[in-house]
Amino acid sequence: MQHRACTPPLVLVVEDDILLRWTATEALQAAGFDVIEAGSAIEAISILEKRVDIRAVFTDVQMPGSIDGLKLAHLISFRWPPIRIIATSGKVKLRDDDLPEGGRYLQKPYPMAELTGLLGEMIGQ
């Protein structure tokens, strides 16, 4: 596992709005993270089931389909407990304790520096 120190941490960005997803992805990559994108919770779960190297998930709360970002966060916490979770919304106000233990909330619109700093802090970068 010595190679892990050289490998940038992998973040899964889950956002149904393509422009917001692209913006977050670009900011995270510029800050030194590797990024995988998903447009829905179902797509995110499919990715999580195939990958073992995802360190954090940044998810929108309000997404189409039967699983929103809050349900996704709790599912990730249950199935993949080491993965760190940040949720965001422009409409729903959450407290950190609405999320699984250790999860954090960012209100939209958020400064990209706040997102990248929070992720770095959560995964020890």
C-alpha positions in Angstrom: 0.0 0.0 0.0 3.0 2.3 -0.2 1.8 3.6 -3.6 -1.3 5.1 -2.0 0.7 8.1 -0.8 1.6 9.0 -4.4 -1.9 8.4 -5.8 -4.3 11.4 -5.5 -7.4 10.6 -3.4 -10.4 9.5 -5.4 -13.6 11.5 -5.0 -17.0 10.5 -6.4 -19.1 13.6 -7.4 -22.8 12.8 -7.5 -24.8 15.7 -9.1 -27.7 15.6 -11.6 -27.0 19.1 -12.9 -24.2 18.6 -15.5 -22.8 22.1 -15.2 -22.6 21.9 -11.4 -21.0 18.5 -11.6 -18.5 19.7 -14.2 -17.6 22.7 -12.1 -17.1 20.7 -8.9 -15.1 18.1 -10.8 -12.8 20.8 -12.4 -12.2 22.4 -9.0 -11.4 19.1 -7.3 -9.0 18.0 -10.0 -7.3 21.4 -9.9 -6.9 20.8 -6.1 -5.1 17.5 -6.7 -8.0 15.0 -6.4 -8.9 12.3 -8.8 -12.6 12.4 -9.6 -15.3 10.0 -10.9 -18.7 11.5 -11.8 -22.2 10.1 -11.4 -25.5 11.8 -12.5 -27.7 9.9 -10.0 -27.6 8.0 -6.8 -28.2 4.7 -8.7 -25.2 5.4 -10.9 -23.2 6.3 -7.8 -24.1 3.0 -6.1 -23.1 1.1 -9.3 -19.7 2.8 -9.3 -19.2 2.2 -5.5 -20.0 -1.5 -6.0 -17.2 -1.8 -8.6 -14.5 0.4 -7.0 -12.5 -0.1 -3.7 -10.4 3.1 -4.0 -13.1 5.8 -3.5 -12.2 7.9 -0.4 -15.0 10.4 -0.4 -18.4 11.2 -2.0 -19.6 14.7 -2.7 -23.4 14.5 -3.4 -26.2 16.8 -4.1 -29.2 16.2 -1.8 -32.0 16.7 -4.3 -31.7 14.3 -7.2 -34.3 12.6 -9.4 -35.2 9.0 -8.7 -36.1 7.0 -5.7 -32.8 7.6 -3.8 -31.9 11.2 -3.0 -28.5 12.3 -1.7 -29.5 12.0 1.9 -30.5 8.4 1.4 -27.4 7.8 -0.6 -25.2 9.2 2.2 -26.8 6.8 4.8 -26.5 3.9 2.4 -22.8 4.6 1.8 -22.2 4.9 5.6 -23.8 1.5 6.1 -22.2 -0.4 3.1 -18.9 1.5 2.8 -18.2 3.0 6.3 -14.6 4.3 5.5 -15.9 6.6 2.8 -16.2 10.2 3.8 -19.4 12.1 2.8 -20.2 15.7 2.0 -23.7 16.6 1.0 -24.8 19.9 -0.7 -28.1 21.6 -1.5 -29.4 25.0 -2.4 -32.9 24.3 -1.3 -32.8 21.9 1.7 -30.9 23.1 4.8 -29.3 20.2 6.6 -27.3 20.1 9.8 -24.2 17.9 9.9 -26.2 15.6 12.3 -28.8 14.9 9.6 -26.0 13.0 7.8 -24.3 9.8 8.9 -21.6 10.2 11.5 -18.7 12.2 10.2 -20.7 13.5 7.2 -20.6 17.3 6.5 -23.0 19.7 4.8 -22.2 22.5 2.4 -24.9 25.1 1.4 -25.1 25.9 -2.3 -23.6 28.1 -3.7 -20.4 27.1 -2.0 -16.9 28.5 -2.6 -14.8 25.9 -4.3 -12.0 26.5 -1.9 -14.4 25.5 0.9 -15.2 22.3 -0.8 -11.6 21.3 -1.6 -10.4 22.4 1.9 -13.2 20.4 3.6 -12.4 17.3 1.5 -8.7 17.6 2.2 -9.4 17.9 6.0 -11.8 14.9 6.0 -9.5 12.5 4.2 -6.3 13.7 5.8 -4.7 15.5 2.8 
